[in-house]
Amino acid sequence: MNINSILKNFEDKTSAIITQYADEILSLRTGRPTAALVENIKVECYNSQSPLKHLASITIVLPNIIIIEPWDAAITSNIGKALASSALGINPTIEGKQIKLFLPPLTKERKDTLIKLLNNEKEEARIKLRKTREDVVTEIKTAFDNKEISEDEKFRLLEEIQRIVDKTNKFLDEKTEIKEKEILES
């Protein structure tokens, strides 16, 4: 059993959890329009589901407009339907080949809902992290029981795993705090 491979594998899994969390919270709407709000919305077209970013160009017009121009005008209504049924809670305006999203200011209730969603995403990431840690701790204990690693190596590995978990939790807290501040200030 290679100690470094156990740590590397665990670090890769925690990095994936962090990346997934960061991607998820990008899609939460603040007062500022960004392409990330809509680019991953699935659109039914050509007998499959495709992310919007593969079907159209997305332009931001400050202070609060997102303009979407499909590369194929035939799918404009499909994109409009997907946007209307998305979690954004905004009805798109279709003008010819263009689809416009006017982002209204967030209400207090909507901000509260977004913060709850944000905290739910963070908790899901933490649950995945705990599960990953449990798996690697079991792997380490099994290796020790099978006399593949010494007791010193076991404790060193467990300390290193806990250090990575603490670092990941700190990152999740910081990202959540930044996003929460963005939502409240919008």
N, C-alpha and C positions, 0 to 999 in steps of 0.2 A: 504494500500500500504506500503510495507516494503522498507525503504530507502536503507538499506544495500543490499537488493536483487537487486535493480536497479544498484547500484555501482558494485556489484559482477558480474552481468550479462554483464555490459559494459566492465569491466576489462577482463572478459573471451573472449569477442568478439575482443578486441584490442590485446590480447595475440595470438588469432588465426590468426589475420592479420599479426602480427610480425612473427609468425612461418611460415606462408605461404610465406612471402617475403623472409625470410632467406633460405627456401628450394629452392625457385625459383632462387635466385642469386648463390646458390651453383653450379647449372648446367651451369653457364656461364664460359667458358673456359679461364683460365689464362695460363701462360707458364708451370705451374706445373701440371702433370697429377694427377687426383684424381678419385676414383670410382664414386663420385657424378656426374661426367660429363656424365656417361652413364647408371647408375643403374636404372634410371626411364624411359629410352627410351622404348616405347611400341613396342613389337614384336608380329607379327601375327603368332600364332601357336596353334595347337589343337583346331581350330575353335573359338579362342578368342584372345583378346589383353592382353598380360601380360607384366609387367615390367621386364626388363632384369635381375634385381637382383634376380628374382624368377626362372630364367631359367639357370643361369650360374654362375661360379665363376669369379670374376674380380680381376686381379692382376696388381699391378703397378710396372714397372721396370724403375727405374730412369736412365736417366734424363727425357725421353719423350715418354715412351711406355706404353700402356695399353693392357694387354693380357686378353682375354675373352675365357673361356673354358666352352662350353655348357655341361650340364649334360646329354643331349641326343644329340648324334651326328647328328641325323636326322634333327635337327632344325638349324644347323650351317648356312645354306644359308639364312634362314629366318632372323636370327640375323644380318648377313652381310647386307641384304637388308635394314633392319630397321636402322642400323648404317649409311649406305650410304645416306639414305634419311632424316636423322636427321639434326638438326640445327647446328651440330658440323662443318659441311663442310669438313669432312675428309673421304677419301675412305679407308675402312678396307682392310686388307690383310688376306686372308684365307689360312692357312697352315695346312692341315689335319683337325684335330678337333679344332685347335686353331684359334682365330681371333685376329689379332694384329692391333692396331691403333697407328700409328706413328704421334705424335703431332709436326707439324712443328712450328718454331718460328712464333709468331703473326706478321703480317704486320701492318703498320700504319693504313691502311684502316680497317682491321679487328678489331684492337683495338678501333678505332672510332665507328665502328658498335656495338661492345660489350658495350661500354660506353653508347651509345644511348639506347640499350636494357635495360641496368641497370637502367638508368634514367626513362625509360618507366615503368619498374616494380615498381620503387619507387612511381611514380605518380599514378599508379593503386592502390597501397597500401594506398596512401593518400586519394584517392577518396573513397575507401571502409571505411576508417576511418571517413571521413566527413559524409558519409551516415549514419554510425552507430551513430555518435554524433547527427546528426539531429533527428534520430529516438528516442534516449534517451531523448533529450531536449523536443521533443514533448510529450513524456510520462510524463516527470516531469511537464510540463506546464498543461497538462490535469489533473494530480493529484492535482495540486494547484487549478485549476478552479473548480474541484469537491470537494474542501475543504478536501482532504485526507492528505495534508501536509500544513504546515504553510509557510508564505512568507520567513521567515528566513531559513527554511529547503530548500525551493526552491533555494534560492541564494547560500546556502552552497553546495547543490548538483551541481548546475551549475558551481561553482568554482572548485569543485573536478573533475568534468567531464573535464573541461578545463585543469586542471593540468595533468590528465592522457593523454589527447590529446597531450599536449606539450611534455610530457615525451616520448610518442610513436614517435612523429615526430623527436625528437632529436635522438632516437635510429635508426630510418630509415636513417637519415642523416649520422650518424656515420658508420653504416653498409655499406652504399653506398660509403662513402669516402674510407673505408678500401678496398672494392672490386675494386674500381676505381684505387687505388694505385697499387693493385696486378696486374691488367690488364696492366697498363702503364709500370710497371717494368718488365713484362715478355718478 
